[in-house]
Amino acid sequence: MARKDNKGRNLHTGESQRSDGIYMYRYTDERSGKRQAIYAGELSELRAKKKQIEKDLDDSILTDCGAKKLTVNTLFDNYMETRELAENTRINYIKLWTNHVRDELGNMKVVQLRPSHVKAFYAKMSRAGYAYSTIKAIHMLLYPSLELAVDDDIIRKNPARKAMSSDYGKAPEEKEVLTLDQQKKLLDLIRESNVYNVYVPMFIILLETGLRCGELIGLTWENVDMENRELIVDHQLLYKDWGDGYAFRVSTPKTKAGVRVIPFTENVYRAFLEQRKINFMLGRRNTEEIDGYSDFIFMAKTGRPLMPSAVNNVIYNVVGKYNKEEVIMAKKEHRKAELLPKISVHNFRHTACTNMAKYGMNIKVLQYLMGHANSDVTLDVYDHVGSKQDVREEVERYALAVGG
């Protein structure tokens, strides 16, 4: 006779009822070969769970306890093990996850994660004031991690597949760009300053080459071919906490596009000559070797390479001095002060890129010079070249070209 429960109902193969009234269903997960069991307080509940288990088994979805207990955090850690990344990139990804995901969404079990959970998490970050770029960066870690779970037959569908929306996060702020007139005024100011005039070559090189901060401070004299007037960019110097404290380390560019040779102008050529002269006059000599690199061009008083914060602080201070003098002059001349925006090294890079775009440089050439892996980044610069004055200048240039 078939086994029955305490209510006289027939129990199917694998079903049983314990003495405390709890129902149990035992089966073997064919993928893992492990014997598994599920429990329920009611027979109808047990059979609903059993139906889902059978569906999972038919679809080759893992049903063993290990797969069911896998958390999003553990999945992310597994995903990171599958990626071949530069050390700096890996550290940045882990830091981003730790700061924003690990103690919230990360503690959930993968099999319990639903699209609504992911969307609610992104919406929460959005309400907290995070930028769209931050939320997108997290999505670019979460989505492929969950794809790994799909590939490993832990879940059927990726719950983050349609979770990201352009509505999340603060819109990116328009990057401040210096006009050619502003650049000239800024350079004139520091040339006349007894404090900041030693930074004139650095400003010129930044504004005319569009180097990233890490690329600038990592430059050695071996990277400068004065004879052919070319700048060889094949590494960057980073200062950050690498897990064992803050330190300088040399890193390869994030993408292959970051490795490039930049031809430089006569103006940049003279800037490098002047920088060599400044280093000699100030008695600045390299005091350390970093990952096999030495003879750095831009150094602090100690002979160590300039830190990124030091470069940005110089820019902040120079802009502050400029604006202070501009306010005084504007009052004397009874006009509105034309203040410079708060800018950093990245704004110098964006200024260089924008000016090259504005004066008609081929987009693929500009992409190469900037070291952009994706042309979409370069195209964003072209999209920003659209002020009323830009449009007028383009119309006038076209008129001259056609003889109007």
LINJODA-V559287 format. One record per backbone hydrogen bond with DSSP energy under -0.5 kcal/mol. CO is the residue of the C=O (numbers start at 1). NH is the residue of the N-H. E is the energy in kcal/mol with one decimal. If there is no record, write none. Layout:
CO/NH/E + CO/NH/E
//
This chain:
3/11/-3.1 + 5/8/-2.2 + 9/5/-2.1 + 12/15/-2.2 + 14/26/-2.2 + 16/24/-2.8 + 18/21/-1.8 + 22/18/-3.0 + 23/40/-1.8 + 24/16/-2.1 + 25/38/-2.2 + 27/36/-3.5 + 28/30/-0.8 + 29/33/-3.3 + 29/34/-0.5 + 34/29/-2.7 + 36/27/-2.1 + 38/25/-2.4 + 40/23/-2.8 + 42/46/-2.1 + 43/47/-2.3 + 44/48/-1.6 + 45/49/-2.1 + 46/50/-2.6 + 47/51/-2.2 + 48/52/-1.7 + 49/53/-2.3 + 50/54/-2.6 + 51/55/-1.9 + 52/56/-2.5 + 53/57/-2.6 + 54/58/-2.3 + 55/59/-1.8 + 56/61/-3.4 + 57/60/-1.2 + 64/68/-2.0 + 65/69/-2.0 + 66/70/-0.6 + 67/70/-0.7 + 70/110/-3.0 + 71/75/-2.3 + 72/76/-2.5 + 73/77/-2.5 + 74/78/-2.4 + 75/79/-2.6 + 76/80/-2.6 + 77/81/-1.3 + 78/82/-0.7 + 79/82/-1.3 + 79/83/-0.5 + 80/83/-0.9 + 83/85/-0.8 + 86/90/-2.6 + 87/91/-2.4 + 88/92/-2.2 + 89/93/-2.4 + 90/94/-2.5 + 91/95/-2.4 + 92/96/-2.3 + 93/97/-2.3 + 94/98/-2.8 + 95/99/-2.5 + 96/100/-1.5 + 97/101/-2.7 + 97/102/-2.4 + 101/104/-1.9 + 101/106/-2.6 + 104/107/-1.5 + 105/108/-1.6 + 106/73/-2.4 + 108/72/-2.4 + 109/112/-1.2 + 109/113/-0.8 + 110/113/-1.0 + 114/117/-0.9 + 114/118/-1.6 + 115/119/-2.7 + 116/120/-2.3 + 117/121/-2.0 + 118/122/-2.3 + 119/123/-2.5 + 120/124/-2.2 + 121/125/-1.9 + 122/126/-2.2 + 123/127/-2.5 + 124/128/-1.6 + 125/130/-2.1 + 126/129/-1.5 + 130/170/-1.8 + 131/135/-1.9 + 132/136/-2.9 + 133/137/-2.0 + 134/138/-1.9 + 135/139/-2.3 + 136/140/-2.1 + 138/141/-1.4 + 138/142/-2.7 + 139/143/-2.8 + 141/145/-1.3 + 142/146/-2.3 + 143/147/-1.9 + 144/148/-1.4 + 145/149/-1.1 + 146/150/-1.8 + 147/151/-2.8 + 148/152/-1.9 + 149/154/-2.9 + 149/155/-1.1 + 150/153/-1.6 + 153/62/-3.2 + 157/159/-0.7 + 158/161/-1.8 + 160/163/-1.1 + 160/164/-0.5 + 165/168/-1.4 + 170/132/-2.3 + 179/183/-2.6 + 180/184/-2.2 + 181/185/-2.3 + 182/186/-2.5 + 183/187/-2.5 + 184/188/-2.5 + 185/189/-2.1 + 186/190/-2.0 + 187/191/-2.0 + 188/192/-1.5 + 190/193/-0.6 + 193/197/-1.3 + 196/199/-2.2 + 197/200/-1.3 + 199/203/-2.4 + 200/204/-2.4 + 201/205/-2.6 + 202/206/-2.3 + 203/207/-2.6 + 204/208/-1.8 + 205/209/-1.7 + 206/210/-1.9 + 212/216/-2.3 + 213/217/-2.5 + 214/218/-1.0 + 214/237/-2.5 + 216/219/-1.5 + 219/297/-2.4 + 220/223/-1.7 + 221/224/-1.1 + 223/225/-0.7 + 223/232/-3.1 + 224/226/-1.1 + 225/229/-1.1 + 225/230/-1.8 + 229/264/-2.4 + 230/225/-2.9 + 230/232/-0.6 + 231/233/-0.7 + 231/262/-3.0 + 232/234/-0.7 + 233/260/-2.0 + 236/238/-0.5 + 236/251/-3.0 + 238/249/-2.3 + 240/242/-0.8 + 240/247/-1.9 + 245/242/-1.7 + 245/244/-0.6 + 247/240/-1.7 + 249/238/-2.9 + 251/236/-2.6 + 255/258/-1.5 + 256/259/-1.5 + 258/260/-0.7 + 260/233/-2.8 + 260/262/-0.5 + 261/263/-0.6 + 262/231/-2.7 + 265/269/-2.4 + 266/270/-2.5 + 267/271/-1.5 + 268/272/-2.3 + 269/273/-1.9 + 270/274/-2.5 + 271/275/-2.3 + 272/276/-2.2 + 273/277/-1.8 + 274/278/-2.5 + 275/279/-2.5 + 276/280/-1.8 + 277/281/-2.7 + 278/282/-2.5 + 279/284/-2.5 + 280/283/-0.8 + 283/285/-0.7 + 289/291/-0.6 + 290/293/-2.2 + 293/290/-2.9 + 295/221/-1.8 + 297/299/-0.7 + 298/306/-1.8 + 300/303/-1.7 + 303/287/-1.3 + 304/300/-3.1 + 307/310/-0.7 + 307/311/-1.8 + 308/312/-2.3 + 309/313/-2.4 + 310/314/-1.8 + 311/315/-1.7 + 312/316/-2.8 + 313/317/-2.6 + 314/318/-2.5 + 315/319/-2.6 + 316/320/-2.5 + 317/321/-2.4 + 318/322/-2.6 + 319/323/-2.7 + 320/324/-2.1 + 321/325/-2.2 + 322/326/-2.3 + 323/327/-2.2 + 324/328/-1.7 + 325/329/-2.4 + 326/330/-2.6 + 327/331/-1.9 + 328/332/-1.7 + 329/333/-2.0 + 330/334/-0.5 + 330/335/-2.3 + 331/334/-0.6 + 337/339/-1.0 + 341/343/-0.6 + 344/348/-1.5 + 345/349/-2.2 + 346/350/-2.5 + 347/351/-2.6 + 348/352/-2.5 + 349/353/-2.4 + 350/354/-2.8 + 351/355/-2.7 + 352/356/-2.0 + 353/357/-2.1 + 354/358/-3.0 + 355/359/-1.6 + 356/361/-2.2 + 357/360/-1.8 + 362/366/-2.7 + 363/367/-2.5 + 364/368/-1.8 + 365/369/-2.5 + 366/370/-2.3 + 367/371/-0.9 + 367/372/-2.1 + 368/371/-0.6 + 374/377/-1.2 + 374/378/-0.8 + 375/379/-2.8 + 376/380/-1.7 + 377/381/-0.8 + 378/381/-0.7 + 378/382/-1.4 + 379/383/-2.2 + 380/384/-1.2 + 381/385/-0.9 + 382/385/-0.7 + 384/386/-2.0 + 387/391/-2.4 + 388/392/-2.2 + 389/393/-2.6 + 390/394/-2.2 + 391/395/-2.3 + 392/396/-2.6 + 393/397/-2.3 + 394/398/-2.3 + 395/399/-2.4 + 396/400/-2.0 + 397/401/-1.9 + 398/402/-2.0 + 399/404/-3.6 + 400/403/-0.6
//
